[in-house]
Amino acid sequence: MKLLIQNVGEIEIENIVLDYNGTIAEDGIVKESVKRYIKELQSEFDIYVITSDTHGSAAKNLEGTDVKLKILTSSNHTEEKESFVKELKNVFAIGNGSNDSLMLKAADIGVCVIEDEGASVKSVLNADIVCKSIENAFELLIKPKRIIATLRE
């Protein structure tokens, strides 16, 4: 997906990087609406889920979605997420927690979602866009003129 944003320039998105808990999952369980959006978007984008896997259930809960699961292993998950996004390039990242803040800043477009868990102020400030739900964030990719309207200067 290529977006031409007034006074910003062209942004290309090839990869979606999703935080797990608080973003696409609540208490370790992936929302059914998320699975539907992933299936709709995976023909156009490579989709990654990056997680500490606090509940140990990410792989099981993502069965049937064909996402690429990245379990964090370092002692600094904030920097590990940032490094992952920088290596990928052309990234649309979605997260909500403090450990997502640098990932959202490093992404070509970073989206902070405010679900039931809330959102870290650090992530809100480092995001390009803030959405009230993960569904609204996915809708940006389905209706990209919303991204253009939000980010143009």
MDTraj code that builds the backbone (N, CA, C; nanometers):
import mdtraj as md
import numpy as np

residues = "MET LYS LEU LEU ILE GLN ASN VAL GLY GLU ILE GLU ILE GLU ASN ILE VAL LEU ASP TYR ASN GLY THR ILE ALA GLU ASP GLY ILE VAL LYS GLU SER VAL LYS ARG TYR ILE LYS GLU LEU GLN SER GLU PHE ASP ILE TYR VAL ILE THR SER ASP THR HIS GLY SER ALA ALA LYS ASN LEU GLU GLY THR ASP VAL LYS LEU LYS ILE LEU THR SER SER ASN HIS THR GLU GLU LYS GLU SER PHE VAL LYS GLU LEU LYS ASN VAL PHE ALA ILE GLY ASN GLY SER ASN ASP SER LEU MET LEU LYS ALA ALA ASP ILE GLY VAL CYS VAL ILE GLU ASP GLU GLY ALA SER VAL LYS SER VAL LEU ASN ALA ASP ILE VAL CYS LYS SER ILE GLU ASN ALA PHE GLU LEU LEU ILE LYS PRO LYS ARG ILE ILE ALA THR LEU ARG GLU".split()
xyz = np.array([
    [0.0848, -0.1169, 0.0000],
    [0.0000, 0.0000, 0.0000],
    [0.0896, 0.1235, 0.0000],
    [0.0643, 0.2115, -0.0937],
    [0.1366, 0.3379, -0.1000],
    [0.0390, 0.4508, -0.0709],
    [0.0811, 0.5396, 0.0194],
    [-0.0016, 0.6528, 0.0571],
    [0.0746, 0.7809, 0.0259],
    [0.0114, 0.8729, -0.0417],
    [0.0698, 1.0037, -0.0662],
    [-0.0025, 1.1016, 0.0256],
    [0.0711, 1.1504, 0.1254],
    [0.0107, 1.2343, 0.2280],
    [0.0626, 1.3772, 0.2130],
    [-0.0299, 1.4692, 0.1982],
    [0.0013, 1.6101, 0.1760],
    [0.0962, 1.6634, 0.2835],
    [0.2048, 1.7259, 0.2390],
    [0.3072, 1.7857, 0.3249],
    [0.3800, 1.6850, 0.4144],
    [0.3613, 1.5563, 0.3876],
    [0.4332, 1.4511, 0.4604],
    [0.5176, 1.3709, 0.3617],
    [0.4558, 1.3350, 0.2491],
    [0.5250, 1.2582, 0.1462],
    [0.4607, 1.1224, 0.1263],
    [0.5349, 1.0358, 0.0569],
    [0.4838, 0.9020, 0.0277],
    [0.5270, 0.8047, 0.1378],
    [0.4321, 0.7264, 0.1834],
    [0.4587, 0.6225, 0.2820],
    [0.4126, 0.4905, 0.2229],
    [0.5010, 0.3922, 0.2273],
    [0.4661, 0.2589, 0.1788],
    [0.4530, 0.1656, 0.2981],
    [0.3467, 0.0864, 0.2968],
    [0.3221, -0.0105, 0.4039],
    [0.3187, -0.1497, 0.3424],
    [0.4069, -0.2360, 0.3920],
    [0.4115, -0.3762, 0.3500],
    [0.3876, -0.4712, 0.4664],
    [0.4226, -0.4250, 0.5870],
    [0.4177, -0.5094, 0.7057],
    [0.3308, -0.4477, 0.8138],
    [0.2567, -0.5330, 0.8821],
    [0.1799, -0.4915, 0.9989],
    [0.2415, -0.5627, 1.1185],
    [0.2740, -0.4864, 1.2217],
    [0.3270, -0.5441, 1.3451],
    [0.2276, -0.5134, 1.4566],
    [0.1805, -0.6190, 1.5203],
    [0.0790, -0.6069, 1.6233],
    [0.1321, -0.6501, 1.7589],
    [0.1122, -0.5678, 1.8590],
    [0.1329, -0.6095, 1.9966],
    [0.0200, -0.7080, 2.0299],
    [0.0416, -0.7903, 2.1291],
    [-0.0575, -0.8932, 2.1622],
    [-0.1514, -0.8466, 2.2744],
    [-0.1091, -0.8620, 2.3996],
    [-0.1986, -0.8298, 2.5120],
    [-0.2288, -0.6807, 2.5196],
    [-0.3559, -0.6502, 2.5339],
    [-0.4009, -0.5124, 2.5414],
    [-0.4275, -0.4509, 2.4061],
    [-0.3781, -0.5155, 2.3000],
    [-0.3966, -0.4624, 2.1645],
    [-0.4894, -0.5525, 2.0841],
    [-0.4472, -0.6771, 2.0578],
    [-0.5345, -0.7699, 1.9830],
    [-0.5935, -0.8767, 2.0736],
    [-0.5447, -0.8848, 2.1975],
    [-0.5935, -0.9850, 2.2923],
    [-0.6255, -0.9187, 2.4255],
    [-0.7217, -0.9756, 2.4925],
    [-0.7559, -0.9307, 2.6268],
    [-0.7403, -1.0488, 2.7206],
    [-0.6561, -1.0323, 2.8214],
    [-0.6258, -1.1408, 2.9163],
    [-0.5787, -1.2660, 2.8441],
    [-0.5011, -1.2462, 2.7364],
    [-0.4421, -1.3583, 2.6635],
    [-0.5287, -1.4193, 2.5560],
    [-0.6500, -1.3704, 2.5375],
    [-0.7426, -1.4284, 2.4394],
    [-0.7650, -1.3297, 2.3252],
    [-0.7385, -1.3763, 2.2026],
    [-0.7547, -1.2917, 2.0835],
    [-0.9031, -1.2720, 2.0545],
    [-0.9377, -1.1484, 2.0262],
    [-1.0760, -1.1160, 1.9917],
    [-1.1101, -1.1771, 1.8550],
    [-1.2289, -1.2289, 1.8399],
    [-1.2727, -1.2897, 1.7135],
    [-1.2712, -1.1881, 1.5998],
    [-1.3040, -1.0637, 1.6290],
    [-1.3023, -0.9601, 1.5247],
    [-1.1608, -0.9413, 1.4708],
    [-1.0613, -0.9565, 1.5563],
    [-0.9221, -0.9434, 1.5148],
    [-0.8870, -1.0518, 1.4139],
    [-0.9288, -1.1732, 1.4401],
    [-0.9006, -1.2838, 1.3475],
    [-0.9617, -1.2566, 1.2102],
    [-1.0820, -1.2013, 1.2083],
    [-1.1462, -1.1692, 1.0801],
    [-1.0676, -1.0616, 1.0049],
    [-1.0249, -0.9583, 1.0746],
    [-0.9463, -0.8530, 1.0100],
    [-0.8125, -0.9060, 0.9596],
    [-0.7472, -0.9887, 1.0390],
    [-0.6187, -1.0454, 0.9966],
    [-0.6370, -1.1249, 0.8686],
    [-0.7387, -1.2079, 0.8634],
    [-0.7632, -1.2886, 0.7429],
    [-0.7902, -1.1999, 0.6216],
    [-0.8587, -1.0883, 0.6429],
    [-0.8875, -0.9962, 0.5322],
    [-0.7616, -0.9246, 0.4846],
    [-0.6728, -0.8903, 0.5749],
    [-0.5557, -0.8099, 0.5408],
    [-0.4331, -0.8903, 0.4998],
    [-0.4302, -1.0203, 0.5311],
    [-0.3068, -1.0965, 0.5062],
    [-0.2782, -1.1213, 0.3588],
    [-0.3729, -1.0967, 0.2713],
    [-0.3437, -1.1102, 0.1280],
    [-0.2623, -0.9908, 0.0768],
    [-0.2691, -0.8788, 0.1479],
    [-0.1996, -0.7575, 0.1043],
    [-0.0747, -0.7262, 0.1872],
    [-0.0697, -0.7746, 0.3106],
    [0.0394, -0.7408, 0.4023],
    [0.0964, -0.8664, 0.4683],
    [0.2235, -0.8578, 0.5074],
    [0.2808, -0.9573, 0.5981],
    [0.2452, -0.9106, 0.7387],
    [0.1901, -1.0003, 0.8183],
    [0.1422, -0.9626, 0.9509],
    [0.2220, -1.0371, 1.0575],
    [0.2736, -0.9594, 1.1528],
    [0.3541, -1.0117, 1.2626],
    [0.2858, -0.9787, 1.3945],
    [0.2901, -1.0717, 1.4865],
    [0.2470, -1.0457, 1.6233],
    [0.3703, -1.0594, 1.7103],
    [0.3963, -0.9566, 1.7886],
    [0.5153, -0.9535, 1.8734],
    [0.4688, -0.9459, 2.0185],
    [0.5177, -1.0392, 2.1009],
    [0.4628, -1.0511, 2.2355],
    [0.5606, -1.1117, 2.3350],
    [0.5411, -1.0777, 2.4599],
    [0.6108, -1.1438, 2.5698],
    [0.5437, -1.2770, 2.5998],
    [0.4237, -1.2944, 2.5489],
    [0.3407, -1.4138, 2.5705],
    [0.3211, -1.4404, 2.7201],
    [0.2791, -1.3378, 2.7895],
    [0.2582, -1.3423, 2.9340],
    [0.1725, -1.4610, 2.9771],
    [0.0688, -1.4909, 2.8999],
    [-0.0241, -1.5985, 2.9356],
    [0.0147, -1.7329, 2.8732],
    [0.1176, -1.7321, 2.7863],
    [0.1623, -1.8563, 2.7243],
    [0.0646, -1.9155, 2.6249],
    [-0.0245, -1.8328, 2.5725],
    [-0.1308, -1.8839, 2.4865],
    [-0.1347, -1.8207, 2.3475],
    [-0.0372, -1.7384, 2.3136],
    [-0.0426, -1.6640, 2.1874],
    [-0.0493, -1.7561, 2.0665],
    [0.0385, -1.8546, 2.0582],
    [0.0404, -1.9439, 1.9412],
    [-0.0934, -2.0153, 1.9252],
    [-0.1454, -2.0670, 2.0324],
    [-0.2735, -2.1390, 2.0260],
    [-0.3870, -2.0461, 1.9832],
    [-0.3893, -1.9259, 2.0403],
    [-0.4971, -1.8322, 2.0096],
    [-0.4884, -1.7730, 1.8692],
    [-0.3733, -1.7839, 1.8062],
    [-0.3562, -1.7299, 1.6709],
    [-0.3641, -1.8376, 1.5630],
    [-0.3947, -1.9617, 1.6010],
    [-0.4056, -2.0702, 1.5030],
    [-0.5056, -2.0333, 1.3940],
    [-0.4688, -2.0654, 1.2707],
    [-0.5570, -2.0396, 1.1575],
    [-0.5467, -1.8995, 1.1001],
    [-0.4567, -1.8164, 1.1518],
    [-0.4467, -1.6791, 1.1011],
    [-0.3268, -1.6571, 1.0097],
    [-0.2310, -1.7465, 1.0080],
    [-0.1105, -1.7320, 0.9257],
    [-0.0273, -1.6089, 0.9592],
    [-0.0355, -1.5585, 1.0824],
    [0.0529, -1.4503, 1.1229],
    [0.1885, -1.5104, 1.1590],
    [0.2886, -1.4253, 1.1559],
    [0.4219, -1.4661, 1.1993],
    [0.4360, -1.4219, 1.3446],
    [0.4548, -1.5188, 1.4338],
    [0.4601, -1.4899, 1.5768],
    [0.6042, -1.4721, 1.6227],
    [0.6313, -1.3607, 1.6889],
    [0.7637, -1.3318, 1.7437],
    [0.7491, -1.3224, 1.8951],
    [0.8093, -1.4196, 1.9656],
    [0.8097, -1.4171, 2.1113],
    [0.9347, -1.3421, 2.1564],
    [0.9169, -1.2424, 2.2388],
    [1.0283, -1.1620, 2.2868],
    [1.1128, -1.2424, 2.3854],
    [1.2443, -1.2263, 2.3756],
    [1.3345, -1.3052, 2.4592],
    [1.4350, -1.2224, 2.5365],
    [1.4508, -1.0968, 2.5022],
    [1.5535, -1.0144, 2.5660],
    [1.5072, -0.9663, 2.7037],
    [1.5970, -0.8979, 2.7713],
    [1.5620, -0.8389, 2.9009],
    [1.4989, -0.7008, 2.8839],
    [1.5000, -0.6464, 2.7611],
    [1.4410, -0.5158, 2.7346],
    [1.3461, -0.5269, 2.6155],
    [1.2201, -0.5529, 2.6452],
    [1.1223, -0.5743, 2.5393],
    [1.0925, -0.4470, 2.4597],
    [1.1063, -0.3332, 2.5223],
    [1.0834, -0.2063, 2.4526],
    [1.1826, -0.1917, 2.3375],
    [1.3097, -0.2126, 2.3660],
    [1.4126, -0.2009, 2.2624],
    [1.4049, -0.3159, 2.1618],
    [1.3663, -0.4352, 2.2071],
    [1.3547, -0.5485, 2.1157],
    [1.2442, -0.5246, 2.0131],
    [1.1328, -0.4680, 2.0573],
    [1.0239, -0.4358, 1.9646],
    [1.0676, -0.3278, 1.8661],
    [1.1355, -0.2265, 1.9157],
    [1.1851, -0.1192, 1.8283],
    [1.2797, -0.1761, 1.7226],
    [1.3734, -0.2591, 1.7620],
    [1.4696, -0.3192, 1.6684],
    [1.3993, -0.4035, 1.5630],
    [1.3000, -0.4779, 1.6047],
    [1.2245, -0.5632, 1.5129],
    [1.1596, -0.4788, 1.4033],
    [1.0962, -0.3702, 1.4412],
    [1.0291, -0.2814, 1.3454],
    [1.1309, -0.2157, 1.2520],
    [1.2436, -0.1723, 1.3059],
    [1.3459, -0.1072, 1.2229],
    [1.4044, -0.2040, 1.1203],
    [1.4161, -0.3298, 1.1553],
    [1.4681, -0.4303, 1.0615],
    [1.3697, -0.4587, 0.9489],
    [1.2405, -0.4551, 0.9783],
    [1.1388, -0.4875, 0.8776],
    [1.1246, -0.3808, 0.7697],
    [1.1129, -0.2567, 0.8092],
    [1.0854, -0.1442, 0.7184],
    [0.9402, -0.1472, 0.6696],
    [0.8916, -0.0342, 0.6228],
    [0.7555, -0.0192, 0.5677],
    [0.6504, -0.0787, 0.6607],
    [0.6520, -0.0301, 0.7863],
    [0.5717, -0.0919, 0.8920],
    [0.4582, -0.0024, 0.9393],
    [0.3440, -0.0656, 0.9550],
    [0.2270, -0.0104, 1.0229],
    [0.2195, -0.0879, 1.1537],
    [0.2509, -0.0229, 1.2659],
    [0.2555, -0.0917, 1.3949],
    [0.1397, -0.0467, 1.4829],
    [0.0869, -0.1424, 1.5593],
    [-0.0239, -0.1126, 1.6502],
    [0.0120, -0.1672, 1.7882],
    [-0.0016, -0.0823, 1.8895],
    [0.0254, -0.1238, 2.0258],
    [-0.0446, -0.0334, 2.1251],
    [-0.0217, -0.0609, 2.2544],
    [-0.0860, 0.0205, 2.3568],
    [-0.0013, 0.0414, 2.4824],
    [0.0920, -0.0483, 2.5099],
    [0.1654, -0.0432, 2.6356],
    [0.2932, 0.0364, 2.6270],
    [0.3534, 0.0606, 2.7433],
    [0.4805, 0.1341, 2.7480],
    [0.5870, 0.0670, 2.6643],
    [0.5883, -0.0675, 2.6643],
    [0.6923, -0.1359, 2.5868],
    [0.6666, -0.1303, 2.4362],
    [0.5580, -0.0687, 2.3950],
    [0.5298, -0.0461, 2.2522],
    [0.5728, 0.0934, 2.2076],
    [0.6095, 0.1793, 2.3001],
    [0.6315, 0.3205, 2.2677],
    [0.7385, 0.3420, 2.1609],
    [0.8516, 0.2757, 2.1713],
    [0.9580, 0.2948, 2.0722],
    [0.9252, 0.2263, 1.9401],
    [0.8523, 0.1160, 1.9454],
    [0.8068, 0.0473, 1.8247],
    [0.7153, 0.1406, 1.7442],
    [0.6235, 0.2073, 1.8131],
    [0.5306, 0.2978, 1.7450],
    [0.6040, 0.4170, 1.6853],
    [0.7039, 0.4659, 1.7554],
    [0.7830, 0.5789, 1.7046],
    [0.8656, 0.5386, 1.5834],
    [0.9206, 0.4168, 1.5844],
    [1.0066, 0.3690, 1.4755],
    [0.9290, 0.3296, 1.3510],
    [0.8034, 0.2952, 1.3665],
    [0.7213, 0.2501, 1.2535],
    [0.6974, 0.3644, 1.1552],
    [0.6721, 0.3286, 1.0312],
    [0.6362, 0.4301, 0.9324],
    [0.5053, 0.4967, 0.9719],
    [0.4128, 0.4165, 1.0221],
    [0.2909, 0.4682, 1.0847],
    [0.2693, 0.3868, 1.2119],
    [0.2675, 0.4560, 1.3249],
    [0.2439, 0.3922, 1.4535],
    [0.1065, 0.4298, 1.5050],
    [0.0308, 0.3282, 1.5464],
    [-0.1057, 0.3502, 1.5947],
    [-0.1168, 0.2980, 1.7377],
    [-0.1607, 0.3827, 1.8263],
    [-0.1864, 0.3426, 1.9643],
    [-0.3366, 0.3195, 1.9787],
    [-0.3724, 0.2049, 2.0340],
    [-0.5140, 0.1757, 2.0577],
    [-0.5430, 0.1821, 2.2073],
    [-0.6625, 0.2272, 2.2373],
    [-0.7046, 0.2373, 2.3770],
    [-0.8220, 0.1424, 2.3965],
    [-0.7888, 0.0210, 2.4335],
    [-0.8895, -0.0821, 2.4613],
    [-0.9160, -0.0843, 2.6122],
    [-0.9746, -0.1933, 2.6618],
    [-1.0105, -0.2035, 2.8031],
    [-0.8912, -0.1908, 2.8968],
    [-0.7739, -0.2321, 2.8510],
    [-0.6526, -0.2246, 2.9325],
    [-0.6005, -0.0816, 2.9434],
    [-0.6453, 0.0053, 2.8559],
    [-0.5961, 0.1415, 2.8526],
    [-0.4750, 0.1523, 2.7621],
    [-0.4065, 0.2649, 2.7701],
    [-0.2879, 0.2874, 2.6874],
    [-0.1870, 0.3690, 2.7664],
    [-0.0626, 0.3385, 2.7453],
    [0.0464, 0.4121, 2.8077],
    [0.0572, 0.5509, 2.7460],
    [0.0802, 0.6502, 2.8289],
    [0.0988, 0.7862, 2.7787],
    [0.2198, 0.7914, 2.6860],
    [0.3253, 0.7143, 2.7171],
    [0.4433, 0.7103, 2.6304],
    [0.4049, 0.6652, 2.4901],
    [0.3209, 0.5640, 2.4807],
    [0.2800, 0.5140, 2.3495],
    [0.1876, 0.6116, 2.2790],
    [0.0989, 0.6739, 2.3519],
    [0.0111, 0.7748, 2.2917],
    [0.0955, 0.8865, 2.2302],
    [0.1961, 0.9328, 2.3026],
    [0.2794, 1.0433, 2.2540],
    [0.3701, 1.0034, 2.1379],
    [0.4066, 0.8761, 2.1279],
    [0.4944, 0.8305, 2.0198],
    [0.4187, 0.7817, 1.8968],
    [0.2885, 0.7707, 1.9060],
    [0.2073, 0.7236, 1.7940],
    [0.1790, 0.8370, 1.6954],
    [0.1536, 0.7978, 1.5712],
    [0.1090, 0.8939, 1.4706],
    [-0.0419, 0.9121, 1.4770],
    [-0.1105, 0.8038, 1.5142],
    [-0.2569, 0.8028, 1.5206],
    [-0.2966, 0.7307, 1.6488],
    [-0.4043, 0.7763, 1.7122],
    [-0.4609, 0.7086, 1.8288],
    [-0.6027, 0.6666, 1.7926],
    [-0.6347, 0.5391, 1.8177],
    [-0.7687, 0.4863, 1.7884],
    [-0.8333, 0.4341, 1.9156],
    [-0.9656, 0.4365, 1.9164],
    [-1.0373, 0.3911, 2.0355],
    [-1.0540, 0.2402, 2.0412],
    [-1.0156, 0.1689, 1.9343],
    [-1.0250, 0.0223, 1.9363],
    [-0.9341, -0.0374, 1.8294],
    [-0.9031, -0.1639, 1.8452],
    [-0.8242, -0.2345, 1.7447],
    [-0.9009, -0.2424, 1.6130],
    [-1.0304, -0.2555, 1.6203],
    [-1.1106, -0.2599, 1.4979],
    [-1.0965, -0.1301, 1.4195],
    [-1.1001, -0.0155, 1.4897],
    [-1.0810, 0.1134, 1.4225],
    [-0.9427, 0.1229, 1.3588],
    [-0.8418, 0.0675, 1.4253],
    [-0.7062, 0.0687, 1.3693],
    [-0.6993, -0.0148, 1.2416],
    [-0.7585, -0.1327, 1.2415],
    [-0.7606, -0.2158, 1.1211],
    [-0.8375, -0.1476, 1.0082],
    [-0.9439, -0.0779, 1.0405],
    [-1.0240, -0.0081, 0.9392],
    [-0.9417, 0.0978, 0.8658],
    [-0.8399, 0.1526, 0.9311],
    [-0.7522, 0.2488, 0.8635],
    [-0.6852, 0.1853, 0.7420],
    [-0.6490, 0.0581, 0.7549],
    [-0.5834, -0.0119, 0.6439],
    [-0.6824, -0.0516, 0.5349],
    [-0.8047, -0.0734, 0.5717],
    [-0.9080, -0.1104, 0.4747],
    [-0.9595, 0.0137, 0.4017],
    [-0.9602, 0.1253, 0.4724],
    [-1.0038, 0.2532, 0.4154],
    [-0.8906, 0.3551, 0.4334],
    [-0.7832, 0.3435, 0.3531],
    [-0.6618, 0.4241, 0.3752],
    [-0.6798, 0.5752, 0.3619],
    [-0.7874, 0.6198, 0.3025],
    [-0.8100, 0.7648, 0.2960],
    [-0.8260, 0.8228, 0.4362],
    [-0.8631, 0.7381, 0.5329],
    [-0.8710, 0.7839, 0.6714],
    [-0.7316, 0.8184, 0.7248],
    [-0.6328, 0.7406, 0.6854],
    [-0.4943, 0.7686, 0.7265],
    [-0.4500, 0.9017, 0.6663],
    [-0.4763, 0.9178, 0.5375],
    [-0.4377, 1.0401, 0.4676],
    [-0.5027, 1.1608, 0.5323],
    [-0.6334, 1.1523, 0.5613],
    [-0.7045, 1.2633, 0.6220],
    [-0.6513, 1.2974, 0.7614],
    [-0.6100, 1.1953, 0.8347],
    [-0.5611, 1.2171, 0.9710],
    [-0.4200, 1.2745, 0.9734],
    [-0.3335, 1.2307, 0.8822],
    [-0.1927, 1.2677, 0.8891],
    [-0.1513, 1.3865, 0.8022],
    [-0.2359, 1.4285, 0.7075],
    [-0.1925, 1.5398, 0.6224],
    [-0.1782, 1.6668, 0.7053],
    [-0.0856, 1.7480, 0.6601],
    [-0.0588, 1.8745, 0.7321],
    [-0.1000, 1.9923, 0.6480],
])
top = md.Topology()
chain = top.add_chain()
for i, resn in enumerate(residues, 1):
    res = top.add_residue(resn, chain, resSeq=i)
    for name in ("N", "CA", "C"):
        top.add_atom(name, md.element.get_by_symbol(name[0]), res)
traj = md.Trajectory(xyz[None], top)
